[in-house]
Amino acid sequence: MLVRMASNQQTRPGISELAKDTATGRIGVVMAEVGARVQMRPVGGGIEWDAMPDDVVAPPAREELSARLAIKNGNSRGGL
């Protein structure tokens, strides 16, 4: 699910989708939108961080592929 932003008609990833926080360069999963912030969690799990909505974008294809591969590798090591 992509969320349409009214200000510049860009779309950003919705809840449970991979996204890039351009302010930090980190790739994560969108967990929620709380107030004026987007909460994101690292791909491999861990502590969530807050991002500004305008900084949350769909990751470039190469970075998304790398993140999905990291998730898959993590699942195979964990016995899932």
Secondary structure, 3 states (H helix, E strand, C coil): CEEECCCCCCEEECCCCEEEECCCCEEEEEEEEECCEEEEEECCCCCCEEECHHHEECCCHHHHHHHHHHHHHHHHHCCC
